[in-house]
Structures are given as structure tokens and as C-alpha cells.
């Protein structure tokens, strides 16, 4: 079999399209929840694969139908790919003009296939309309996208640029060649080489699309890492990343460094027990058991030992996650020592107020008092001086004096001299 035989080339191109379509389907399946538009890339490759199937089986179908269907599928596939790339880059636009182009293309192609058969005009028609859509894709990926996204989409844009040059060469050839035979399968070496180059473009486009998605993933991962790093290190709360098995510290922020009294470089690589941060190993074991049972612990109150030996009361919250195949803990630590002290002082004040209120209530009841000597009978039945009773039940102290009326009665000689 001649390797440059057009039917052989179409068969190998069909196999190539099938493999490339499966790769694009896998790419879409793995990333469909992350990025928009990837399903349209699947439609692109599917349409072109079906076009190759129709072309390969052209002998079993009407000649004009094979020609129109094959070329319409090729053009529609590129159109779907354009929509997918617009959605992927967040640059979606109206497509009415492209839908109109496809309708015009189909009409023109049908005319030169059924009414006035002309292979050269069909080549010109397909290449020109394919070039129009391809230029839009190239402009989107190389110029319309933001500078940051351009580094991701440039590879795919260059592949479309190569496809546009191929179609441009085909347009020039069609305009300069004049009349050619009506059987495309025997249209000469130029179309044979165009078909071979088209197969290379399909392979390159598949590779470029997968690479584009992977670059986007890496860019998103780097962005997320940067956000995590900023949140991790700028948080006023203590944050620590440790290995669940032994508490070895992988990363720690400045908030926890200030809280513990250690420098970050003094803690990284060492264990929490080795730094004596836990009061006892049993406390850490209880914490790990709860993590193992629930997968996360929130507001676990525990006492932490600082580098200076001072004790601090903290609230510890941890989530379990896997890093490089190891169970790790991402923990946030909040120092509540001053809050606990304030709560203790508040409780003490409340108790004192309650005791004072109890004493006040004792004095506010009905008090049995002697009408002559003014002594008060206590709960045990004994009579006490009013000063003693009030001092005992309210904490009040007395200072003795004499009022003017009593002074006149007790010392009349002093007042009578005046």
C-alpha cells in the first residue's frame, strides 16, 4: 500500500482523531468541575473524528452528501472549539455571525457539490471559511486574553496560527490553480501534503490543549498556595502544621511563635512533645484520639507551656489532611489566658456581690428591737446592742458622737451658761 495514497492517509488520520478524541475526553472528565468550556473541545474533536469516518466510508454514501457532511462537520468542530476556548478564558461573546457563516458555507458547498460540481471552489470555500473562524481563535488566544492568561493559551494559539497558514496556502493554491478534477481522492500531491499536515496539526492541538489545561492548573495551584501562605503567616492567631503521628512541626506562623516564645526556626523540624509544649503526653494522646474519631477537633481547651516555663490556656482546633501521603494536622491556636483570668475575676466579683446582697437582705427583714434600751434580739434569742448587730450583719463600723438635743439634756449646765 502506498503510504502517500489519500485513502491510507485518511485511515491513519481517522485513527489519530480517535486517539486524540479519547485524550480530550479524559482531560474534560478530570477537569470538568474546574473549568468551563472543555466539553466544547470534546465536541470539536468528536465532530472532526466523525468527519473522518464519513470521509473514509464515502464509497457507501451519496457523493455530494459525503462532501457536504464532512466539510460541515470540520467547520462546526472548529466553531465548537472556539466557543470552548472563549468560555475557558472567560471571554465569551456572541456567535450569531459565526452561525450565519456556517449556514452560508453549507449552502455554497451544497451548490458546488450538487448543482454545479466544482472541486476547486469547494476547496476554496472550506479553506476560506475555516480561515475566518481560525483567525478568531488565534486572535482570542494571543491578543484578547489578559497577559497572565496569555502564557497559558499561547501554545494553542500558535497551533491555530499554523492551521490558518495551511488554510491560507490552500486558498492561494485554489485561486491560482484553476480547474481541477472532481475526485478529491485523486486531487494531486498538494492536497495529499495538506492532509498530512492537517494530521500533524490535530496531534499538536491535542498536546497543546492538554498542556494549556495543565498550565492553568499549575497557575491556580500557585495562586492558592500564595493565598494560603499569606493567610497562614499574616494571621493574628497561631497556626501550625504538624505530622499527626509524632507532632513533628512542618510549618509555624509568627502568631504562634509569639504565643509560645520560640522562634519559628527553633520549632520547625522538632516535635511538640520535644519542645515541652504539652503539659503531659496523656493530654496529647487524648487530643489525637478525638482527631482519629472525628477527623477534626474544635475549641479543645488545653494548657500550653511556653519556652519560659509559663503556662497559658489555649483553645486548639485541628483538621486532618494528607500531605505527601502522610497524615498531618493543620491547627489554629487561640490564647484565652486573659479571658480565663477575666472570667475568674468576674466569678469572684459575682460571689462577693451575692454575699453582700445576702447580708443586705438579712437587715431588710423585720428586726425585733427593745423599745426602751434599743437592743436587737438575734436569731439565737440573745439581745445585742444595735451597733454590734448591724456591724456583724453588714460589715459596717460605727463612730460615736452626740446630737445637739441629747447634749442639752446630758449637759444642761454648759448650754444654760450661754
C-alpha positions as CSV (number, residue, x, y, z in Angstrom):
1,X,0.0,0.0,0.0
2,X,1.3,3.4,-1.0
3,X,1.9,5.5,2.2
4,X,1.0,8.6,0.3
5,X,-2.2,7.2,-1.0
6,X,-5.1,9.5,0.1
7,X,-7.2,6.7,1.4
8,X,-4.3,5.4,3.5
9,X,-3.7,8.9,4.8
10,X,-7.4,9.3,5.7
11,X,-7.4,6.0,7.5
12,X,-4.4,6.9,9.6
13,X,-5.9,10.3,10.2
14,X,-9.1,8.6,11.4
15,X,-7.1,6.5,13.9
16,X,-5.3,9.7,15.0
17,X,-8.6,11.5,15.6
18,X,-9.9,8.6,17.6
19,X,-6.9,8.6,19.9
20,X,-6.9,12.4,20.3
21,X,-10.6,12.4,21.0
22,X,-10.2,9.9,23.8
23,X,-7.4,12.1,25.3
24,X,-9.6,15.2,25.1
25,X,-12.5,13.3,26.7
26,X,-10.2,12.2,29.6
27,X,-9.0,15.8,30.0
28,X,-12.6,17.0,30.1
29,X,-13.6,14.3,32.6
30,X,-10.8,15.2,35.1
31,X,-11.3,18.9,34.9
32,X,-15.0,19.5,34.1
33,X,-15.7,20.8,37.6
34,X,-12.8,23.3,37.5
35,X,-13.1,25.0,34.1
36,X,-15.8,26.0,31.7
37,X,-15.8,25.2,28.0
38,X,-13.9,21.9,28.0
39,X,-16.9,20.0,26.8
40,X,-17.0,22.1,23.6
41,X,-13.4,20.9,23.0
42,X,-14.8,17.4,23.2
43,X,-17.4,18.3,20.6
44,X,-14.7,19.8,18.4
45,X,-12.7,16.6,18.3
46,X,-15.8,14.4,18.1
47,X,-17.1,16.3,15.0
48,X,-13.8,16.0,13.3
49,X,-13.5,12.3,14.1
50,X,-17.0,11.7,12.7
51,X,-16.0,13.7,9.6
52,X,-13.1,11.3,9.0
53,X,-15.4,8.3,9.4
54,X,-17.8,9.8,6.8
55,X,-14.9,10.6,4.5
56,X,-13.4,7.1,4.9
57,X,-16.7,5.5,4.0
58,X,-17.6,7.8,1.2
59,X,-18.0,5.0,-1.3
60,X,-21.1,3.7,0.5
61,X,-22.8,7.0,0.6
62,X,-24.0,9.6,-2.0
63,X,-21.0,11.6,-3.2
64,X,-22.5,15.1,-2.6
65,X,-23.7,14.1,0.9
66,X,-20.2,12.9,1.9
67,X,-18.6,16.1,0.7
68,X,-21.1,18.5,2.4
69,X,-21.3,16.5,5.7
70,X,-17.5,16.0,6.0
71,X,-16.7,19.7,5.5
72,X,-19.6,21.0,7.6
73,X,-18.5,18.7,10.5
74,X,-14.9,20.0,10.2
75,X,-16.1,23.6,10.2
76,X,-18.6,23.0,13.1
77,X,-15.9,21.3,15.1
78,X,-13.6,24.3,14.9
79,X,-16.6,26.6,15.8
80,X,-17.3,24.5,18.9
81,X,-13.6,24.6,19.8
82,X,-13.8,28.4,19.5
83,X,-16.8,28.6,21.9
84,X,-15.0,26.3,24.4
85,X,-11.8,28.4,24.4
86,X,-13.9,31.6,24.9
87,X,-15.5,30.0,27.9
88,X,-12.2,28.7,29.2
89,X,-10.6,32.1,29.0
90,X,-13.7,33.9,30.3
91,X,-14.1,35.9,27.1
92,X,-17.4,34.6,25.9
93,X,-19.0,36.6,23.1
94,X,-21.9,36.5,20.7
95,X,-21.7,33.9,17.9
96,X,-24.5,34.9,15.6
97,X,-22.1,35.9,12.8
98,X,-20.3,32.5,13.0
99,X,-23.6,30.6,12.9
100,X,-24.5,32.7,9.8
101,X,-21.1,31.9,8.3
102,X,-21.7,28.1,8.8
103,X,-25.1,28.4,7.1
104,X,-23.7,30.3,4.2
105,X,-20.8,27.8,3.9
106,X,-23.2,24.9,3.9
107,X,-25.3,26.5,1.2
108,X,-22.3,27.3,-1.0
109,X,-20.8,23.9,-0.5
110,X,-24.0,22.2,-1.4
111,X,-24.3,24.3,-4.6
112,X,-20.8,23.4,-5.8
113,X,-21.3,19.7,-4.8
114,X,-24.8,19.1,-6.2
115,X,-25.9,21.9,-8.6
116,X,-22.6,23.0,-10.1
117,X,-19.9,20.5,-9.1
118,X,-16.5,22.2,-8.8
119,X,-13.8,20.6,-6.6
120,X,-11.6,23.8,-6.7
121,X,-14.4,26.0,-5.5
122,X,-15.2,23.5,-2.7
123,X,-11.6,23.6,-1.6
124,X,-11.6,27.4,-1.7
125,X,-15.0,27.6,0.2
126,X,-13.8,25.3,3.0
127,X,-10.4,26.9,3.4
128,X,-11.7,30.5,3.4
129,X,-14.5,29.9,6.0
130,X,-12.2,27.7,8.1
131,X,-9.6,30.5,8.0
132,X,-12.2,33.1,9.1
133,X,-13.0,31.1,12.3
134,X,-9.4,30.1,12.8
135,X,-8.3,33.7,12.8
136,X,-10.9,34.5,15.5
137,X,-9.5,31.7,17.7
138,X,-5.9,32.9,17.1
139,X,-6.9,36.5,18.0
140,X,-8.6,35.3,21.2
141,X,-5.7,33.2,22.5
142,X,-2.9,35.6,21.5
143,X,-4.4,39.1,21.9
144,X,-7.8,39.1,23.6
145,X,-6.8,37.3,26.8
146,X,-5.1,39.0,29.7
147,X,-1.3,39.0,29.8
148,X,-1.3,36.5,32.7
149,X,-3.5,34.1,30.8
150,X,-1.6,34.5,27.5
151,X,1.3,32.4,28.8
152,X,-1.3,29.6,29.3
153,X,-3.0,29.9,25.9
154,X,-0.1,30.9,23.6
155,X,0.7,27.3,22.7
156,X,-2.8,26.6,21.4
157,X,-2.9,29.9,19.7
158,X,0.3,29.1,17.8
159,X,-1.2,25.7,16.7
160,X,-4.2,27.6,15.3
161,X,-1.8,30.0,13.7
162,X,-0.2,27.1,11.8
163,X,-3.7,25.9,10.8
164,X,-4.5,29.4,9.5
165,X,-1.3,29.4,7.4
166,X,-2.3,26.0,6.0
167,X,-5.8,27.2,5.0
168,X,-4.3,30.4,3.6
169,X,-1.9,28.4,1.4
170,X,-4.9,26.3,0.3
171,X,-6.8,29.5,-0.6
172,X,-3.9,30.8,-2.6
173,X,-3.5,27.4,-4.4
174,X,-7.2,27.2,-5.2
175,X,-7.1,30.7,-6.7
176,X,-4.0,30.1,-8.7
177,X,-4.7,26.5,-9.8
178,X,-7.9,27.0,-11.7
179,X,-10.0,24.0,-12.7
180,X,-9.0,20.6,-11.1
181,X,-10.5,17.2,-11.2
182,X,-13.8,16.4,-9.4
183,X,-12.4,13.4,-7.4
184,X,-10.7,14.8,-4.3
185,X,-9.2,11.4,-3.6
186,X,-7.0,11.9,-6.7
187,X,-6.6,15.7,-6.5
188,X,-2.8,15.6,-6.5
189,X,0.3,15.9,-4.2
190,X,-0.6,19.3,-2.8
191,X,-3.9,18.1,-1.2
192,X,-2.0,15.0,0.0
193,X,0.6,17.1,1.8
194,X,-2.2,19.3,3.2
195,X,-3.9,16.3,4.6
196,X,-0.6,15.1,6.2
197,X,0.0,18.5,7.7
198,X,-3.6,18.6,9.0
199,X,-3.0,15.3,10.8
200,X,0.1,16.9,12.5
201,X,-2.0,19.9,13.5
202,X,-4.6,17.6,15.2
203,X,-1.8,15.9,17.2
204,X,-0.2,19.3,18.1
205,X,-3.6,20.7,19.0
206,X,-4.3,17.8,21.4
207,X,-0.9,18.2,23.0
208,X,-1.3,22.0,23.3
209,X,-4.8,21.7,24.8
210,X,-3.7,19.3,27.5
211,X,-0.7,21.4,28.2
212,X,-2.9,24.5,28.4
213,X,-5.1,22.9,31.0
214,X,-2.1,21.7,33.0
215,X,-0.6,25.1,32.9
216,X,-3.9,26.6,34.1
217,X,-3.9,24.0,36.9
218,X,-0.4,24.9,38.0
219,X,-1.2,28.6,37.9
220,X,-4.2,28.1,40.0
221,X,-2.2,25.9,42.4
222,X,0.4,28.6,42.7
223,X,-2.3,31.2,43.3
224,X,-3.9,29.1,46.0
225,X,-0.5,28.5,47.6
226,X,0.2,32.2,47.7
227,X,-3.2,32.9,49.2
228,X,-2.7,30.1,51.8
229,X,0.8,31.4,52.6
230,X,-0.5,35.0,53.1
231,X,-3.3,33.8,55.3
232,X,-1.0,31.4,57.2
233,X,1.7,33.9,58.0
234,X,-0.4,37.1,58.5
235,X,-3.0,35.6,60.8
236,X,-3.0,37.0,64.3
237,X,-3.9,33.6,65.6
238,X,-1.3,30.8,66.0
239,X,-1.3,28.4,63.1
240,X,0.8,25.2,63.0
241,X,1.2,22.3,60.5
242,X,2.4,19.1,62.1
243,X,2.7,15.4,61.4
244,X,-0.2,13.5,63.2
245,X,2.0,10.6,64.1
246,X,4.5,12.3,66.3
247,X,3.7,16.0,66.3
248,X,6.7,17.0,64.2
249,X,6.4,20.6,63.1
250,X,6.5,21.3,59.4
251,X,5.5,24.9,59.4
252,X,4.5,27.6,62.0
253,X,3.5,31.2,61.7
254,X,4.6,34.3,63.7
255,X,1.4,34.3,65.7
256,X,2.2,31.0,67.3
257,X,5.9,31.9,67.6
258,X,5.0,34.9,69.8
259,X,2.5,32.8,71.7
260,X,5.0,30.1,72.5
261,X,8.1,32.2,73.0
262,X,10.1,30.2,70.4
263,X,11.4,31.5,67.1
264,X,9.9,29.7,64.1
265,X,13.3,28.2,63.1
266,X,13.6,26.8,66.7
267,X,10.4,24.8,66.2
268,X,10.4,23.6,62.6
269,X,11.7,20.0,62.5
270,X,11.1,19.4,66.2
271,X,8.1,17.7,67.9
272,X,5.6,19.4,70.1
273,X,6.5,17.0,72.9
274,X,10.2,17.6,72.4
275,X,9.6,21.3,72.9
276,X,7.5,20.6,76.0
277,X,4.5,22.4,74.7
278,X,2.1,19.9,76.1
279,X,1.9,19.5,79.9
280,X,1.8,15.7,79.5
281,X,1.8,13.1,76.8
282,X,-1.6,11.9,78.0
283,X,-3.1,15.2,77.1
284,X,-1.8,14.9,73.5
285,X,-2.9,11.3,73.3
286,X,-6.5,12.4,74.3
287,X,-6.3,15.0,71.6
288,X,-5.1,12.6,68.9
289,X,-7.8,10.1,69.9
290,X,-10.5,12.7,69.3
291,X,-8.9,13.7,66.0
292,X,-8.9,10.0,64.9
293,X,-12.5,9.5,65.9
294,X,-14.0,12.7,64.4
295,X,-11.4,13.8,61.8
296,X,-11.4,17.3,63.3
297,X,-11.4,18.9,66.7
298,X,-12.7,22.4,67.5
299,X,-12.1,24.5,70.6
300,X,-10.2,21.9,72.5
301,X,-9.2,23.7,75.8
302,X,-5.7,22.7,77.0
303,X,-2.8,24.3,78.9
304,X,0.3,25.0,77.0
305,X,3.8,25.5,78.3
306,X,5.8,28.4,76.9
307,X,9.6,28.4,76.4
308,X,9.9,30.4,79.6
309,X,8.0,27.7,81.5
310,X,4.9,30.0,81.9
311,X,1.6,28.3,81.4
312,X,-1.0,29.6,79.0
313,X,-4.6,28.4,78.5
314,X,-5.3,27.9,74.8
315,X,-8.2,26.8,72.5
316,X,-6.9,24.3,69.9
317,X,-8.7,23.5,66.7
318,X,-7.3,21.0,64.2
319,X,-8.2,19.5,60.8
320,X,-6.7,16.3,59.5
321,X,-5.2,16.3,55.9
322,X,-2.8,14.3,53.9
323,X,0.5,15.8,52.7
324,X,2.8,13.6,50.6
325,X,0.9,10.5,51.8
326,X,1.3,11.4,55.5
327,X,-1.5,12.2,57.9
328,X,-0.9,15.8,59.0
329,X,-2.7,18.3,61.2
330,X,-3.5,21.9,60.4
331,X,-4.1,23.6,63.8
332,X,-5.2,27.0,64.9
333,X,-4.4,28.1,68.4
334,X,-6.0,30.9,70.3
335,X,-4.6,32.2,73.6
336,X,-7.5,32.6,76.1
337,X,-5.4,33.0,79.3
338,X,-6.5,36.6,79.8
339,X,-10.1,35.7,79.1
340,X,-10.0,32.9,81.7
341,X,-8.5,35.3,84.2
342,X,-11.2,37.8,83.5
343,X,-13.8,35.1,83.9
344,X,-12.3,34.1,87.2
345,X,-12.3,37.7,88.4
346,X,-15.9,38.1,87.3
347,X,-17.0,35.0,89.1
348,X,-15.2,36.2,92.3
349,X,-16.9,39.6,92.0
350,X,-20.3,37.9,91.5
351,X,-19.8,35.8,94.6
352,X,-18.9,38.9,96.6
353,X,-21.9,40.8,95.4
354,X,-24.1,37.8,96.2
355,X,-22.7,37.6,99.7
356,X,-23.3,41.4,100.1
357,X,-26.8,41.1,98.8
358,X,-27.5,38.2,101.2
359,X,-26.3,40.5,104.1
360,X,-28.5,43.3,102.9
361,X,-31.5,41.1,102.7
362,X,-30.8,40.0,106.4
363,X,-31.0,43.6,107.6
364,X,-34.1,44.4,105.4
365,X,-36.3,41.9,107.3
366,X,-38.4,42.5,110.5
367,X,-35.9,43.2,113.3
368,X,-37.2,42.7,117.0
369,X,-35.8,45.8,118.9
370,X,-36.3,46.8,122.5
371,X,-38.4,50.0,122.8
372,X,-36.5,51.0,125.9
373,X,-32.8,50.1,125.5
374,X,-32.9,49.7,121.7
375,X,-31.2,46.3,121.8
376,X,-31.9,43.9,119.0
377,X,-32.8,40.2,119.5
378,X,-30.6,38.0,117.3
379,X,-31.6,34.6,115.7
380,X,-30.4,32.7,118.8
381,X,-32.7,34.7,121.1
382,X,-30.0,36.9,122.7
383,X,-30.2,40.7,122.9
384,X,-27.4,42.6,121.3
385,X,-26.6,46.3,121.1
386,X,-27.8,47.7,117.9
387,X,-24.2,48.7,116.9
388,X,-22.9,45.2,117.4
389,X,-25.8,43.6,115.5
390,X,-25.5,45.9,112.4
391,X,-21.7,45.6,112.4
392,X,-21.9,41.8,112.5
393,X,-24.5,41.5,109.7
394,X,-23.4,44.3,107.3
395,X,-19.7,44.8,108.0
396,X,-20.4,48.5,108.9
397,X,-18.3,50.2,111.6
398,X,-19.6,52.8,114.0
399,X,-18.1,56.1,115.3
400,X,-19.9,57.5,118.3
401,X,-20.9,61.2,118.7
402,X,-23.8,63.1,120.4
403,X,-26.6,65.0,118.8
404,X,-27.4,68.6,120.0
405,X,-30.7,67.6,121.7
406,X,-29.1,64.9,123.7
407,X,-26.2,67.2,124.5
408,X,-28.6,69.7,126.0
409,X,-30.2,67.0,128.1
410,X,-27.0,65.5,129.3
411,X,-25.0,68.7,129.8
412,X,-27.6,71.4,130.7
413,X,-25.1,73.5,132.6
414,X,-23.0,74.0,129.5
415,X,-25.9,75.2,127.4
416,X,-27.5,77.3,130.3
417,X,-24.4,79.4,130.6
418,X,-24.9,80.6,127.0
